Structures are given as structure tokens and as C-alpha cells.
Amino acid sequence: MTLTPMANHAELTPVRFLQRSVEVYPSKEAVVHGRRRYSYAQFGAGVQQFARVLATLIAPGDRVAVLAPNIPEMLFAHYAIPLAGGVLVALNTRLSARELGYIIEHSESKVLFADSELLGATAALRAEIPTLEALIEIRDPEFAGSRADVEVNGTHAEFVADGPGSDIGYAIADERAAIALNYPSGTTGKPKGVLYSHPGSYLNSLGEVFHQGFDAHTRYLWTLPVFRCKGWCTPWAVTAAGGTHLCLRGVREDPVWDAIENLGVTHPCGAPTLCSIIADASRAHAPAENIKITTTGAPPSPAIIAKLQKLGIEVVHLYGLTEVYGPNTICEYQDSWDELEPQDRARKVSRPGMGMVQAETARIVDMDMNDVPADGETMGEIVLRGNKVMIGYYKDEPATAAAFAGDWFHTGDLGVMHPDGYIQLRDRAKNIIISGG
């Protein structure tokens, strides 16, 4: 498709953030992983090389899956796959072979890139799923374990070695096309495929830049699984700010504290478990850099919040879910809370608050879509709306129609509205389980 230049319009896409940071910060450190270091110029060149080869194998809209921990190749995929015209399917690294098989088959993924450590779960996929044409192994030098005996169509390094032709432009033809397909895990049956758009990802990325305070000095530690809501769009957000991605294969006490002590971490994110790993560590001490942790799900306990605050680490609580690109509301701290007793202040901080700048105001409604009283006691369903709501569920129109009933997205989560307009989560009606995310 030929793009017609327009002086007052450009299709919004988060892959554009990499183009800008390559132009502005070519020699700046972009990605760190063990002994590997990539400048922004190298990051951009690697993405382009990856995209050029992939574009020879897929057609626009084809799904491309990646099964890997938080390593550089996963970050590269967030740019290269959309640039090549594909739709990124980042797979949960904790799933069984059977669960992965369902997702690969349902998404009709054409190519699968899999980390050496996770190859065992892919052994039968090519034989069982006709649409899967290639399995490419990602070999990370930081992985020292054994490799399963699985036949592959080459390695990622070999795959990108001979990228043909010239660079692919960062412009896209249709911003409403899908950029990613996500499969959240739950207890209500087989996972649904959640489609993300380019502008939704773009706007959510900028919201993360604003609320997390990313800038060119940010050193973001990848403690949040990238497969979860595309890492809250942070693969694009940190790049937009010109910050540095600090990759991490696994979230354990020593690697996390090694990074805090040696790599100048400024921002980690994740479930409340991460807060406990940091606060309860035998090595816990006040870090040299100011650290801000954003966490979602059940709020950290007041005791953990107190421990982190004593270390000088700021904690910000969020609420969201996969269908809205991750976080949607945030607890905006009010200066007046400084006067409260620690326990009362912790209760305020534990509320996920109000809509983020890239989101519309959240509502809590009854069965007839009427707003419940803002009394902090009357429960209702949290419903959301805006540009950062998913396109819909892949190949599931009935589920999409039900989720969008009344022109609002129904989260299935129950909460209350406080008099000050802050929402508080009370129960997850969908019984979603957060495991390692």
C-alpha cells in the first residue's frame, strides 16, 4: 500500500519511538544484558536486520510468536515484528506444552522464536500445528543450563545474519491494524486472544513515560514479565524516553540486588512479590539511586510498604488488566496524606486511584449500568473506556460484544468508589490468577 503524505496527520505507532531515539541518542546505552551492551544505534540496526529477514517470510497481519524471558531478543521483537508487518504474540514462559500449543494454534502463528531454556515445551508443536512453519532458537549467552533435544530451523543469530535490502521505514499504513496479540491466563477456560492496536500501544507507552517519570537517565530493570500486557507497553515507553533497558532472565533476590547495586536501577515494576523480594532481602539497604516501584494486583502489605519507604524506595499502586494494555488507574499521592498516621497513609496508598492521563475516568456501576454511590462501601463492577481499550478478542465476536456491552469495557472486577473519587479493588470476579507476573 502506498502511503499518501499528509502535513497534518501521521499514523500513530510505538515503533516510531525507536527511530527517534536512534536519531537523538545514537551512542547512548540502550540495552544491557550480562556482558552484552547495545547502543541505540546498534539497537536500531539489530531491529532493522531482524525485520528485513522476517518480512521475506510473512505477509502483513501474520502472527509471529516469541517464547523467551526478558532478554534483548524479546525487546528487539517488539519493534522488528511490527516493522515487518507481523503481529507480535509474546508467550507466557510458565505455560505447559499443551497450553502453548493451544495459543500457537489459535493465533495461527507462522513463526516461533524460542529461548534455549524453553525449547522442551515446543518439541511437538511443528508436527501438530500446520500453520507453524518455522521454529527458531534464541541462544542467550547468559543461559548456562542444558538444552532440550529439539530440532529447530536455525538460531536467531543465523536468522538475522543476512538481512537483505535496505532499512524498512518506521511508518505504517493503518494504525488500526493489530500490533500485538496477548493471551492472559485465567481460571475461566481457555485464554482469549486480546488484540492491541498501534495507537493504543502508542498512547499507553506515553502514559507510562509520564506516570513513571521516565527520561533519558532512566535505567529500567526488567522484573515485569514482558509477556504480560507487553510489559505494560514499557518496551516502547523506556525507548521513547531514551532510557536504558536492563534485562533480567529471572526475578530472584541476588540478581535483582546485583542490578540495584551495580547497574544504577531507577525503575523496577511487577507484582507485590517483587516488593517483598526487595524489602525482605538479606542484602536490603538504601540504594544509591532513587528508586520508584510501580506494582499492580493486590496491594503490597502496609508492612512491606513501610520497609520500602524506610529504604527510601517509592511505591506506586496501579490497577489494570490485559484488555486495557496493563495499568489503567493509578494512586496519585496527595501531599495532605503526609499528616496521616502510617497505617492510614498505607491504606490510602494501597488504592489504585484514578484514571491515568492516557485513560478515561473509570466508573463503578451496578447491574443496570448506574454509578454506585461514592461511599467507599457499595460494590459494583469496574468499567472502562477509551483509546487504550483493546480492539477486541481475536476470533471471538460474541465475547467481544459481551465485553463491550453498553459501550463500556466490562472488566469483571468488583470495587468501590471513595468520596474523593479514588477507586478500590475489592474482588476479581473473573478469578484471574497472577503467577510470576
Sequence and secondary structure as in RCSB ss.txt:
>XXXX:A:sequence
MTLTPMANHAELTPVRFLQRSVEVYPSKEAVVHGRRRYSYAQFGAGVQQFARVLATLIAPGDRVAVLAPNIPEML
FAHYAIPLAGGVLVALNTRLSARELGYIIEHSESKVLFADSELLGATAALRAEIPTLEALIEIRDPEFAGSRADV
EVNGTHAEFVADGPGSDIGYAIADERAAIALNYPSGTTGKPKGVLYSHPGSYLNSLGEVFHQGFDAHTRYLWTLP
VFRCKGWCTPWAVTAAGGTHLCLRGVREDPVWDAIENLGVTHPCGAPTLCSIIADASRAHAPAENIKITTTGAPP
SPAIIAKLQKLGIEVVHLYGLTEVYGPNTICEYQDSWDELEPQDRARKVSRPGMGMVQAETARIVDMDMNDVPAD
GETMGEIVLRGNKVMIGYYKDEPATAAAFAGDWFHTGDLGVMHPDGYIQLRDRAKNIIISGG
>XXXX:A:secstr
      TT     TTHHHHHHHHH TTSEEEEETTEEEEHHHHHHHHHHHHHHHHTT  TT EEEEE  BSHHHH
HHHHHHHHTT EEEE  TT  HHHHHHHHHHHT SEEEEEGGGGGGGTTHHHH TT  EEEEE  TT  S     
  S BHHHHHTT  SS   S  S TTSEEEEE    SSSS   EEEEHHHHHHHHHHHHHHHT  TT EEE  S 
TTSHHHHTHHHHHHHHT EEE BSS  HHHHHHHHHHS   EEEESHHHHHHHHT TT    SS EEEEEESS  
 HHHHHHHHHTTEEEEEEEEEGGGTEEEEE    GGGGGS HHHHHHHHTS BEE TTS   EEE TTS B  SS
S   EEEEE STTS SEETT HHHHHHHTGGGSEEEEEEEEE TTS EEEEEETT    S  
